[in-house]
Amino acid sequence: MDNVKILGSGCKKCRALEENTKKAIEELEIEANVEHVTDMAKIVGYGVMSTPALVINDKVVSTGKVLKVEEAKETIKKNINK
């Protein structure tokens, strides 16, 4: 099972990325654990300087923007375990 993390303080953009990512996962019909990380120490640990950020299987794949559902789907497809 793939692990997906949304990094961000819980702001409006972070919640939008989380919502779009969950919708993308649902539309792709894949199983993934989705976690929203708000702990700044953990976020900095990923080397992320701009939030929201998307992490798939411990790899940072997007920072500083809210991916639309279709963008999230493409990003997830490229980075999930097959």
PyMOL Python script that loads the backbone (N, CA, C, O; Angstrom):
from pymol import cmd

cmd.read_pdbstr("""\
ATOM      1  N   MET A   1       0.848  -1.182   0.000  1.00  0.00           N
ATOM      2  CA  MET A   1       0.000   0.000   0.000  1.00  0.00           C
ATOM      3  C   MET A   1       0.892   1.244   0.000  1.00  0.00           C
ATOM      4  O   MET A   1       1.919   1.292   0.678  1.00  0.00           O
ATOM      5  N   ASP A   2       0.487   2.222  -0.755  1.00  0.00           N
ATOM      6  CA  ASP A   2       1.266   3.453  -0.860  1.00  0.00           C
ATOM      7  C   ASP A   2       0.924   4.409   0.281  1.00  0.00           C
ATOM      8  O   ASP A   2      -0.184   4.411   0.819  1.00  0.00           O
ATOM      9  N   ASN A   3       1.923   5.221   0.626  1.00  0.00           N
ATOM     10  CA  ASN A   3       1.740   6.225   1.666  1.00  0.00           C
ATOM     11  C   ASN A   3       1.813   7.611   1.050  1.00  0.00           C
ATOM     12  O   ASN A   3       2.775   7.959   0.366  1.00  0.00           O
ATOM     13  N   VAL A   4       0.781   8.389   1.306  1.00  0.00           N
ATOM     14  CA  VAL A   4       0.696   9.738   0.771  1.00  0.00           C
ATOM     15  C   VAL A   4       0.590  10.705   1.942  1.00  0.00           C
ATOM     16  O   VAL A   4      -0.221  10.514   2.849  1.00  0.00           O
ATOM     17  N   LYS A   5       1.422  11.749   1.912  1.00  0.00           N
ATOM     18  CA  LYS A   5       1.378  12.743   2.982  1.00  0.00           C
ATOM     19  C   LYS A   5       1.188  14.128   2.396  1.00  0.00           C
ATOM     20  O   LYS A   5       1.787  14.492   1.384  1.00  0.00           O
ATOM     21  N   ILE A   6       0.339  14.881   3.061  1.00  0.00           N
ATOM     22  CA  ILE A   6       0.153  16.283   2.737  1.00  0.00           C
ATOM     23  C   ILE A   6       0.899  17.048   3.816  1.00  0.00           C
ATOM     24  O   ILE A   6       0.607  16.890   5.001  1.00  0.00           O
ATOM     25  N   LEU A   7       1.855  17.871   3.424  1.00  0.00           N
ATOM     26  CA  LEU A   7       2.607  18.654   4.398  1.00  0.00           C
ATOM     27  C   LEU A   7       2.090  20.079   4.398  1.00  0.00           C
ATOM     28  O   LEU A   7       2.014  20.730   3.355  1.00  0.00           O
ATOM     29  N   GLY A   8       1.735  20.554   5.584  1.00  0.00           N
ATOM     30  CA  GLY A   8       1.258  21.933   5.674  1.00  0.00           C
ATOM     31  C   GLY A   8       0.637  22.205   7.021  1.00  0.00           C
ATOM     32  O   GLY A   8       0.270  21.282   7.749  1.00  0.00           O
ATOM     33  N   SER A   9       0.522  23.463   7.345  1.00  0.00           N
ATOM     34  CA  SER A   9       0.068  23.873   8.672  1.00  0.00           C
ATOM     35  C   SER A   9      -1.414  23.645   8.922  1.00  0.00           C
ATOM     36  O   SER A   9      -1.877  23.765  10.056  1.00  0.00           O
ATOM     37  N   GLY A  10      -2.154  23.320   7.887  1.00  0.00           N
ATOM     38  CA  GLY A  10      -3.596  23.175   8.033  1.00  0.00           C
ATOM     39  C   GLY A  10      -4.332  24.369   7.450  1.00  0.00           C
ATOM     40  O   GLY A  10      -5.519  24.565   7.708  1.00  0.00           O
ATOM     41  N   CYS A  11      -3.622  25.160   6.667  1.00  0.00           N
ATOM     42  CA  CYS A  11      -4.221  26.340   6.051  1.00  0.00           C
ATOM     43  C   CYS A  11      -5.208  25.925   4.948  1.00  0.00           C
ATOM     44  O   CYS A  11      -5.357  24.743   4.639  1.00  0.00           O
ATOM     45  N   LYS A  12      -5.863  26.909   4.377  1.00  0.00           N
ATOM     46  CA  LYS A  12      -6.865  26.653   3.338  1.00  0.00           C
ATOM     47  C   LYS A  12      -6.264  25.905   2.142  1.00  0.00           C
ATOM     48  O   LYS A  12      -6.877  24.970   1.628  1.00  0.00           O
ATOM     49  N   LYS A  13      -5.071  26.310   1.698  1.00  0.00           N
ATOM     50  CA  LYS A  13      -4.425  25.657   0.560  1.00  0.00           C
ATOM     51  C   LYS A  13      -4.057  24.212   0.903  1.00  0.00           C
ATOM     52  O   LYS A  13      -4.188  23.321   0.062  1.00  0.00           O
ATOM     53  N   CYS A  14      -3.606  23.982   2.116  1.00  0.00           N
ATOM     54  CA  CYS A  14      -3.234  22.622   2.541  1.00  0.00           C
ATOM     55  C   CYS A  14      -4.464  21.709   2.530  1.00  0.00           C
ATOM     56  O   CYS A  14      -4.401  20.565   2.081  1.00  0.00           O
ATOM     57  N   ARG A  15      -5.559  22.230   3.025  1.00  0.00           N
ATOM     58  CA  ARG A  15      -6.795  21.430   3.042  1.00  0.00           C
ATOM     59  C   ARG A  15      -7.291  21.165   1.618  1.00  0.00           C
ATOM     60  O   ARG A  15      -7.808  20.086   1.328  1.00  0.00           O
ATOM     61  N   ALA A  16      -7.132  22.145   0.740  1.00  0.00           N
ATOM     62  CA  ALA A  16      -7.543  21.961  -0.659  1.00  0.00           C
ATOM     63  C   ALA A  16      -6.692  20.888  -1.330  1.00  0.00           C
ATOM     64  O   ALA A  16      -7.221  20.062  -2.075  1.00  0.00           O
ATOM     65  N   LEU A  17      -5.385  20.886  -1.079  1.00  0.00           N
ATOM     66  CA  LEU A  17      -4.519  19.860  -1.649  1.00  0.00           C
ATOM     67  C   LEU A  17      -4.901  18.488  -1.102  1.00  0.00           C
ATOM     68  O   LEU A  17      -4.930  17.509  -1.847  1.00  0.00           O
ATOM     69  N   GLU A  18      -5.192  18.415   0.180  1.00  0.00           N
ATOM     70  CA  GLU A  18      -5.596  17.142   0.778  1.00  0.00           C
ATOM     71  C   GLU A  18      -6.890  16.643   0.138  1.00  0.00           C
ATOM     72  O   GLU A  18      -7.004  15.465  -0.200  1.00  0.00           O
ATOM     73  N   GLU A  19      -7.849  17.524  -0.027  1.00  0.00           N
ATOM     74  CA  GLU A  19      -9.126  17.147  -0.626  1.00  0.00           C
ATOM     75  C   GLU A  19      -8.940  16.673  -2.067  1.00  0.00           C
ATOM     76  O   GLU A  19      -9.490  15.646  -2.462  1.00  0.00           O
ATOM     77  N   ASN A  20      -8.159  17.428  -2.853  1.00  0.00           N
ATOM     78  CA  ASN A  20      -7.930  17.046  -4.250  1.00  0.00           C
ATOM     79  C   ASN A  20      -7.156  15.739  -4.351  1.00  0.00           C
ATOM     80  O   ASN A  20      -7.424  14.929  -5.238  1.00  0.00           O
ATOM     81  N   THR A  21      -6.209  15.527  -3.463  1.00  0.00           N
ATOM     82  CA  THR A  21      -5.420  14.294  -3.473  1.00  0.00           C
ATOM     83  C   THR A  21      -6.300  13.096  -3.126  1.00  0.00           C
ATOM     84  O   THR A  21      -6.211  12.053  -3.774  1.00  0.00           O
ATOM     85  N   LYS A  22      -7.138  13.237  -2.118  1.00  0.00           N
ATOM     86  CA  LYS A  22      -8.041  12.143  -1.745  1.00  0.00           C
ATOM     87  C   LYS A  22      -9.000  11.818  -2.892  1.00  0.00           C
ATOM     88  O   LYS A  22      -9.284  10.650  -3.158  1.00  0.00           O
ATOM     89  N   LYS A  23      -9.493  12.848  -3.563  1.00  0.00           N
ATOM     90  CA  LYS A  23     -10.392  12.617  -4.693  1.00  0.00           C
ATOM     91  C   LYS A  23      -9.650  11.908  -5.825  1.00  0.00           C
ATOM     92  O   LYS A  23     -10.205  11.014  -6.463  1.00  0.00           O
ATOM     93  N   ALA A  24      -8.397  12.299  -6.079  1.00  0.00           N
ATOM     94  CA  ALA A  24      -7.593  11.663  -7.124  1.00  0.00           C
ATOM     95  C   ALA A  24      -7.374  10.186  -6.801  1.00  0.00           C
ATOM     96  O   ALA A  24      -7.488   9.334  -7.681  1.00  0.00           O
ATOM     97  N   ILE A  25      -7.064   9.886  -5.556  1.00  0.00           N
ATOM     98  CA  ILE A  25      -6.843   8.494  -5.137  1.00  0.00           C
ATOM     99  C   ILE A  25      -8.127   7.684  -5.323  1.00  0.00           C
ATOM    100  O   ILE A  25      -8.100   6.544  -5.786  1.00  0.00           O
ATOM    101  N   GLU A  26      -9.242   8.294  -4.954  1.00  0.00           N
ATOM    102  CA  GLU A  26     -10.529   7.615  -5.105  1.00  0.00           C
ATOM    103  C   GLU A  26     -10.818   7.339  -6.582  1.00  0.00           C
ATOM    104  O   GLU A  26     -11.262   6.247  -6.935  1.00  0.00           O
ATOM    105  N   GLU A  27     -10.568   8.325  -7.439  1.00  0.00           N
ATOM    106  CA  GLU A  27     -10.841   8.153  -8.874  1.00  0.00           C
ATOM    107  C   GLU A  27      -9.887   7.150  -9.519  1.00  0.00           C
ATOM    108  O   GLU A  27     -10.258   6.465 -10.472  1.00  0.00           O
ATOM    109  N   LEU A  28      -8.665   7.061  -9.006  1.00  0.00           N
ATOM    110  CA  LEU A  28      -7.707   6.092  -9.527  1.00  0.00           C
ATOM    111  C   LEU A  28      -7.976   4.687  -8.995  1.00  0.00           C
ATOM    112  O   LEU A  28      -7.435   3.703  -9.499  1.00  0.00           O
ATOM    113  N   GLU A  29      -8.818   4.612  -7.973  1.00  0.00           N
ATOM    114  CA  GLU A  29      -9.176   3.331  -7.347  1.00  0.00           C
ATOM    115  C   GLU A  29      -7.940   2.584  -6.854  1.00  0.00           C
ATOM    116  O   GLU A  29      -7.757   1.397  -7.126  1.00  0.00           O
ATOM    117  N   ILE A  30      -7.102   3.309  -6.122  1.00  0.00           N
ATOM    118  CA  ILE A  30      -5.937   2.691  -5.506  1.00  0.00           C
ATOM    119  C   ILE A  30      -6.080   2.762  -3.997  1.00  0.00           C
ATOM    120  O   ILE A  30      -6.839   3.569  -3.462  1.00  0.00           O
ATOM    121  N   GLU A  31      -5.330   1.897  -3.323  1.00  0.00           N
ATOM    122  CA  GLU A  31      -5.321   1.923  -1.862  1.00  0.00           C
ATOM    123  C   GLU A  31      -4.096   2.689  -1.407  1.00  0.00           C
ATOM    124  O   GLU A  31      -2.971   2.383  -1.801  1.00  0.00           O
ATOM    125  N   ALA A  32      -4.327   3.679  -0.580  1.00  0.00           N
ATOM    126  CA  ALA A  32      -3.219   4.476  -0.066  1.00  0.00           C
ATOM    127  C   ALA A  32      -3.594   5.041   1.294  1.00  0.00           C
ATOM    128  O   ALA A  32      -4.743   5.406   1.543  1.00  0.00           O
ATOM    129  N   ASN A  33      -2.600   5.103   2.164  1.00  0.00           N
ATOM    130  CA  ASN A  33      -2.781   5.772   3.442  1.00  0.00           C
ATOM    131  C   ASN A  33      -2.504   7.248   3.223  1.00  0.00           C
ATOM    132  O   ASN A  33      -1.437   7.613   2.731  1.00  0.00           O
ATOM    133  N   VAL A  34      -3.451   8.098   3.582  1.00  0.00           N
ATOM    134  CA  VAL A  34      -3.270   9.536   3.430  1.00  0.00           C
ATOM    135  C   VAL A  34      -3.147  10.149   4.820  1.00  0.00           C
ATOM    136  O   VAL A  34      -4.000   9.952   5.686  1.00  0.00           O
ATOM    137  N   GLU A  35      -2.066  10.894   5.010  1.00  0.00           N
ATOM    138  CA  GLU A  35      -1.803  11.521   6.302  1.00  0.00           C
ATOM    139  C   GLU A  35      -1.534  13.002   6.077  1.00  0.00           C
ATOM    140  O   GLU A  35      -0.826  13.372   5.140  1.00  0.00           O
ATOM    141  N   HIS A  36      -2.094  13.843   6.928  1.00  0.00           N
ATOM    142  CA  HIS A  36      -1.824  15.276   6.863  1.00  0.00           C
ATOM    143  C   HIS A  36      -0.835  15.605   7.980  1.00  0.00           C
ATOM    144  O   HIS A  36      -1.156  15.477   9.161  1.00  0.00           O
ATOM    145  N   VAL A  37       0.354  16.024   7.601  1.00  0.00           N
ATOM    146  CA  VAL A  37       1.411  16.328   8.569  1.00  0.00           C
ATOM    147  C   VAL A  37       1.443  17.829   8.818  1.00  0.00           C
ATOM    148  O   VAL A  37       1.688  18.612   7.900  1.00  0.00           O
ATOM    149  N   THR A  38       1.195  18.229  10.063  1.00  0.00           N
ATOM    150  CA  THR A  38       1.203  19.648  10.397  1.00  0.00           C
ATOM    151  C   THR A  38       2.398  20.033  11.273  1.00  0.00           C
ATOM    152  O   THR A  38       2.638  21.217  11.510  1.00  0.00           O
ATOM    153  N   ASP A  39       3.137  19.050  11.747  1.00  0.00           N
ATOM    154  CA  ASP A  39       4.299  19.293  12.609  1.00  0.00           C
ATOM    155  C   ASP A  39       5.428  19.916  11.787  1.00  0.00           C
ATOM    156  O   ASP A  39       5.986  19.278  10.894  1.00  0.00           O
ATOM    157  N   MET A  40       5.753  21.164  12.099  1.00  0.00           N
ATOM    158  CA  MET A  40       6.749  21.895  11.302  1.00  0.00           C
ATOM    159  C   MET A  40       8.113  21.210  11.309  1.00  0.00           C
ATOM    160  O   MET A  40       8.830  21.259  10.309  1.00  0.00           O
ATOM    161  N   ALA A  41       8.478  20.580  12.410  1.00  0.00           N
ATOM    162  CA  ALA A  41       9.769  19.881  12.461  1.00  0.00           C
ATOM    163  C   ALA A  41       9.795  18.738  11.444  1.00  0.00           C
ATOM    164  O   ALA A  41      10.801  18.525  10.768  1.00  0.00           O
ATOM    165  N   LYS A  42       8.698  18.014  11.343  1.00  0.00           N
ATOM    166  CA  LYS A  42       8.623  16.922  10.369  1.00  0.00           C
ATOM    167  C   LYS A  42       8.619  17.473   8.939  1.00  0.00           C
ATOM    168  O   LYS A  42       9.242  16.895   8.048  1.00  0.00           O
ATOM    169  N   ILE A  43       7.918  18.589   8.723  1.00  0.00           N
ATOM    170  CA  ILE A  43       7.866  19.199   7.386  1.00  0.00           C
ATOM    171  C   ILE A  43       9.267  19.634   6.965  1.00  0.00           C
ATOM    172  O   ILE A  43       9.692  19.370   5.840  1.00  0.00           O
ATOM    173  N   VAL A  44       9.975  20.295   7.860  1.00  0.00           N
ATOM    174  CA  VAL A  44      11.349  20.731   7.568  1.00  0.00           C
ATOM    175  C   VAL A  44      12.245  19.515   7.331  1.00  0.00           C
ATOM    176  O   VAL A  44      13.187  19.580   6.540  1.00  0.00           O
ATOM    177  N   GLY A  45      11.957  18.427   8.003  1.00  0.00           N
ATOM    178  CA  GLY A  45      12.721  17.196   7.821  1.00  0.00           C
ATOM    179  C   GLY A  45      12.671  16.665   6.394  1.00  0.00           C
ATOM    180  O   GLY A  45      13.575  15.949   5.963  1.00  0.00           O
ATOM    181  N   TYR A  46      11.632  17.009   5.672  1.00  0.00           N
ATOM    182  CA  TYR A  46      11.528  16.611   4.263  1.00  0.00           C
ATOM    183  C   TYR A  46      12.253  17.610   3.355  1.00  0.00           C
ATOM    184  O   TYR A  46      12.327  17.402   2.144  1.00  0.00           O
ATOM    185  N   GLY A  47      12.782  18.681   3.927  1.00  0.00           N
ATOM    186  CA  GLY A  47      13.466  19.684   3.123  1.00  0.00           C
ATOM    187  C   GLY A  47      12.514  20.606   2.397  1.00  0.00           C
ATOM    188  O   GLY A  47      12.902  21.286   1.447  1.00  0.00           O
ATOM    189  N   VAL A  48      11.283  20.633   2.837  1.00  0.00           N
ATOM    190  CA  VAL A  48      10.255  21.446   2.188  1.00  0.00           C
ATOM    191  C   VAL A  48      10.290  22.867   2.758  1.00  0.00           C
ATOM    192  O   VAL A  48      10.203  23.063   3.970  1.00  0.00           O
ATOM    193  N   MET A  49      10.420  23.856   1.864  1.00  0.00           N
ATOM    194  CA  MET A  49      10.462  25.253   2.297  1.00  0.00           C
ATOM    195  C   MET A  49       9.162  25.979   1.989  1.00  0.00           C
ATOM    196  O   MET A  49       8.926  27.079   2.490  1.00  0.00           O
ATOM    197  N   SER A  50       8.313  25.363   1.159  1.00  0.00           N
ATOM    198  CA  SER A  50       7.077  26.011   0.754  1.00  0.00           C
ATOM    199  C   SER A  50       5.941  24.989   0.820  1.00  0.00           C
ATOM    200  O   SER A  50       6.034  23.909   0.236  1.00  0.00           O
ATOM    201  N   THR A  51       4.889  25.331   1.523  1.00  0.00           N
ATOM    202  CA  THR A  51       3.750  24.423   1.645  1.00  0.00           C
ATOM    203  C   THR A  51       2.568  24.994   0.883  1.00  0.00           C
ATOM    204  O   THR A  51       2.542  26.195   0.616  1.00  0.00           O
ATOM    205  N   PRO A  52       1.602  24.183   0.530  1.00  0.00           N
ATOM    206  CA  PRO A  52       1.489  22.769   0.827  1.00  0.00           C
ATOM    207  C   PRO A  52       2.436  21.935  -0.028  1.00  0.00           C
ATOM    208  O   PRO A  52       2.866  22.349  -1.105  1.00  0.00           O
ATOM    209  N   ALA A  53       2.740  20.769   0.477  1.00  0.00           N
ATOM    210  CA  ALA A  53       3.597  19.854  -0.266  1.00  0.00           C
ATOM    211  C   ALA A  53       2.952  18.474  -0.275  1.00  0.00           C
ATOM    212  O   ALA A  53       2.196  18.107   0.625  1.00  0.00           O
ATOM    213  N   LEU A  54       3.274  17.733  -1.311  1.00  0.00           N
ATOM    214  CA  LEU A  54       2.753  16.376  -1.463  1.00  0.00           C
ATOM    215  C   LEU A  54       3.930  15.410  -1.447  1.00  0.00           C
ATOM    216  O   LEU A  54       4.902  15.585  -2.182  1.00  0.00           O
ATOM    217  N   VAL A  55       3.831  14.387  -0.597  1.00  0.00           N
ATOM    218  CA  VAL A  55       4.874  13.374  -0.464  1.00  0.00           C
ATOM    219  C   VAL A  55       4.248  12.014  -0.753  1.00  0.00           C
ATOM    220  O   VAL A  55       3.232  11.652  -0.160  1.00  0.00           O
ATOM    221  N   ILE A  56       4.855  11.271  -1.658  1.00  0.00           N
ATOM    222  CA  ILE A  56       4.367   9.931  -1.977  1.00  0.00           C
ATOM    223  C   ILE A  56       5.488   8.950  -1.704  1.00  0.00           C
ATOM    224  O   ILE A  56       6.564   9.036  -2.295  1.00  0.00           O
ATOM    225  N   ASN A  57       5.227   8.021  -0.807  1.00  0.00           N
ATOM    226  CA  ASN A  57       6.215   7.006  -0.418  1.00  0.00           C
ATOM    227  C   ASN A  57       7.549   7.653  -0.046  1.00  0.00           C
ATOM    228  O   ASN A  57       8.610   7.238  -0.512  1.00  0.00           O
ATOM    229  N   ASP A  58       7.469   8.671   0.799  1.00  0.00           N
ATOM    230  CA  ASP A  58       8.614   9.415   1.344  1.00  0.00           C
ATOM    231  C   ASP A  58       9.404  10.205   0.309  1.00  0.00           C
ATOM    232  O   ASP A  58      10.539  10.598   0.580  1.00  0.00           O
ATOM    233  N   LYS A  59       8.843  10.443  -0.851  1.00  0.00           N
ATOM    234  CA  LYS A  59       9.484  11.269  -1.876  1.00  0.00           C
ATOM    235  C   LYS A  59       8.640  12.528  -2.078  1.00  0.00           C
ATOM    236  O   LYS A  59       7.444  12.441  -2.357  1.00  0.00           O
ATOM    237  N   VAL A  60       9.265  13.693  -1.937  1.00  0.00           N
ATOM    238  CA  VAL A  60       8.557  14.955  -2.158  1.00  0.00           C
ATOM    239  C   VAL A  60       8.325  15.113  -3.656  1.00  0.00           C
ATOM    240  O   VAL A  60       9.277  15.141  -4.436  1.00  0.00           O
ATOM    241  N   VAL A  61       7.062  15.217  -4.056  1.00  0.00           N
ATOM    242  CA  VAL A  61       6.737  15.279  -5.479  1.00  0.00           C
ATOM    243  C   VAL A  61       6.127  16.616  -5.894  1.00  0.00           C
ATOM    244  O   VAL A  61       6.005  16.890  -7.088  1.00  0.00           O
ATOM    245  N   SER A  62       5.746  17.445  -4.937  1.00  0.00           N
ATOM    246  CA  SER A  62       5.189  18.752  -5.263  1.00  0.00           C
ATOM    247  C   SER A  62       5.317  19.663  -4.054  1.00  0.00           C
ATOM    248  O   SER A  62       5.080  19.238  -2.924  1.00  0.00           O
ATOM    249  N   THR A  63       5.693  20.921  -4.291  1.00  0.00           N
ATOM    250  CA  THR A  63       5.750  21.882  -3.191  1.00  0.00           C
ATOM    251  C   THR A  63       5.179  23.216  -3.633  1.00  0.00           C
ATOM    252  O   THR A  63       5.283  23.606  -4.796  1.00  0.00           O
ATOM    253  N   GLY A  64       4.579  23.899  -2.686  1.00  0.00           N
ATOM    254  CA  GLY A  64       4.170  25.283  -2.897  1.00  0.00           C
ATOM    255  C   GLY A  64       2.962  25.526  -3.758  1.00  0.00           C
ATOM    256  O   GLY A  64       2.693  26.667  -4.136  1.00  0.00           O
ATOM    257  N   LYS A  65       2.211  24.461  -4.086  1.00  0.00           N
ATOM    258  CA  LYS A  65       1.007  24.733  -4.871  1.00  0.00           C
ATOM    259  C   LYS A  65      -0.067  23.675  -4.603  1.00  0.00           C
ATOM    260  O   LYS A  65       0.201  22.567  -4.137  1.00  0.00           O
ATOM    261  N   VAL A  66      -1.282  24.079  -4.921  1.00  0.00           N
ATOM    262  CA  VAL A  66      -2.412  23.169  -4.795  1.00  0.00           C
ATOM    263  C   VAL A  66      -2.610  22.497  -6.145  1.00  0.00           C
ATOM    264  O   VAL A  66      -2.998  23.136  -7.124  1.00  0.00           O
ATOM    265  N   LEU A  67      -2.337  21.201  -6.180  1.00  0.00           N
ATOM    266  CA  LEU A  67      -2.549  20.451  -7.415  1.00  0.00           C
ATOM    267  C   LEU A  67      -4.037  20.276  -7.637  1.00  0.00           C
ATOM    268  O   LEU A  67      -4.782  19.970  -6.706  1.00  0.00           O
ATOM    269  N   LYS A  68      -4.471  20.470  -8.878  1.00  0.00           N
ATOM    270  CA  LYS A  68      -5.857  20.165  -9.217  1.00  0.00           C
ATOM    271  C   LYS A  68      -5.997  18.647  -9.218  1.00  0.00           C
ATOM    272  O   LYS A  68      -4.994  17.933  -9.208  1.00  0.00           O
ATOM    273  N   VAL A  69      -7.208  18.157  -9.229  1.00  0.00           N
ATOM    274  CA  VAL A  69      -7.438  16.718  -9.150  1.00  0.00           C
ATOM    275  C   VAL A  69      -6.711  15.988 -10.275  1.00  0.00           C
ATOM    276  O   VAL A  69      -6.064  14.968 -10.035  1.00  0.00           O
ATOM    277  N   GLU A  70      -6.812  16.498 -11.496  1.00  0.00           N
ATOM    278  CA  GLU A  70      -6.163  15.828 -12.630  1.00  0.00           C
ATOM    279  C   GLU A  70      -4.639  15.853 -12.492  1.00  0.00           C
ATOM    280  O   GLU A  70      -3.968  14.879 -12.831  1.00  0.00           O
ATOM    281  N   GLU A  71      -4.094  16.965 -11.994  1.00  0.00           N
ATOM    282  CA  GLU A  71      -2.646  17.050 -11.770  1.00  0.00           C
ATOM    283  C   GLU A  71      -2.222  16.065 -10.689  1.00  0.00           C
ATOM    284  O   GLU A  71      -1.186  15.410 -10.800  1.00  0.00           O
ATOM    285  N   ALA A  72      -3.031  15.971  -9.647  1.00  0.00           N
ATOM    286  CA  ALA A  72      -2.725  15.034  -8.561  1.00  0.00           C
ATOM    287  C   ALA A  72      -2.756  13.599  -9.074  1.00  0.00           C
ATOM    288  O   ALA A  72      -1.914  12.784  -8.696  1.00  0.00           O
ATOM    289  N   LYS A  73      -3.716  13.291  -9.925  1.00  0.00           N
ATOM    290  CA  LYS A  73      -3.806  11.933 -10.484  1.00  0.00           C
ATOM    291  C   LYS A  73      -2.553  11.593 -11.275  1.00  0.00           C
ATOM    292  O   LYS A  73      -1.995  10.508 -11.108  1.00  0.00           O
ATOM    293  N   GLU A  74      -2.102  12.500 -12.130  1.00  0.00           N
ATOM    294  CA  GLU A  74      -0.899  12.248 -12.924  1.00  0.00           C
ATOM    295  C   GLU A  74       0.329  12.085 -12.026  1.00  0.00           C
ATOM    296  O   GLU A  74       1.156  11.202 -12.251  1.00  0.00           O
ATOM    297  N   THR A  75       0.439  12.930 -11.022  1.00  0.00           N
ATOM    298  CA  THR A  75       1.578  12.856 -10.103  1.00  0.00           C
ATOM    299  C   THR A  75       1.549  11.552  -9.327  1.00  0.00           C
ATOM    300  O   THR A  75       2.590  10.921  -9.146  1.00  0.00           O
ATOM    301  N   ILE A  76       0.394  11.143  -8.872  1.00  0.00           N
ATOM    302  CA  ILE A  76       0.265   9.892  -8.112  1.00  0.00           C
ATOM    303  C   ILE A  76       0.612   8.708  -9.003  1.00  0.00           C
ATOM    304  O   ILE A  76       1.346   7.811  -8.590  1.00  0.00           O
ATOM    305  N   LYS A  77       0.090   8.701 -10.214  1.00  0.00           N
ATOM    306  CA  LYS A  77       0.356   7.568 -11.119  1.00  0.00           C
ATOM    307  C   LYS A  77       1.855   7.398 -11.374  1.00  0.00           C
ATOM    308  O   LYS A  77       2.346   6.274 -11.485  1.00  0.00           O
ATOM    309  N   LYS A  78       2.573   8.508 -11.467  1.00  0.00           N
ATOM    310  CA  LYS A  78       4.017   8.452 -11.736  1.00  0.00           C
ATOM    311  C   LYS A  78       4.818   7.963 -10.532  1.00  0.00           C
ATOM    312  O   LYS A  78       5.942   7.485 -10.686  1.00  0.00           O
ATOM    313  N   ASN A  79       4.247   8.081  -9.341  1.00  0.00           N
ATOM    314  CA  ASN A  79       5.045   7.844  -8.139  1.00  0.00           C
ATOM    315  C   ASN A  79       4.557   6.722  -7.225  1.00  0.00           C
ATOM    316  O   ASN A  79       5.149   6.500  -6.169  1.00  0.00           O
ATOM    317  N   ILE A  80       3.511   6.021  -7.595  1.00  0.00           N
ATOM    318  CA  ILE A  80       3.049   4.938  -6.734  1.00  0.00           C
ATOM    319  C   ILE A  80       3.833   3.667  -7.022  1.00  0.00           C
ATOM    320  O   ILE A  80       4.445   3.512  -8.078  1.00  0.00           O
ATOM    321  N   ASN A  81       3.794   2.766  -6.052  1.00  0.00           N
ATOM    322  CA  ASN A  81       4.411   1.455  -6.249  1.00  0.00           C
ATOM    323  C   ASN A  81       3.519   0.628  -7.156  1.00  0.00           C
ATOM    324  O   ASN A  81       2.302   0.583  -6.974  1.00  0.00           O
ATOM    325  N   LYS A  82       4.115  -0.008  -8.109  1.00  0.00           N
ATOM    326  CA  LYS A  82       3.323  -0.817  -9.042  1.00  0.00           C
ATOM    327  C   LYS A  82       3.637  -2.275  -8.871  1.00  0.00           C
ATOM    328  O   LYS A  82       3.069  -3.116  -9.569  1.00  0.00           O
TER     329      LYS A  82
END
""", "prot")
cmd.dss("prot")
cmd.show_as("cartoon", "prot")
cmd.util.cbc("prot")
cmd.orient("prot")
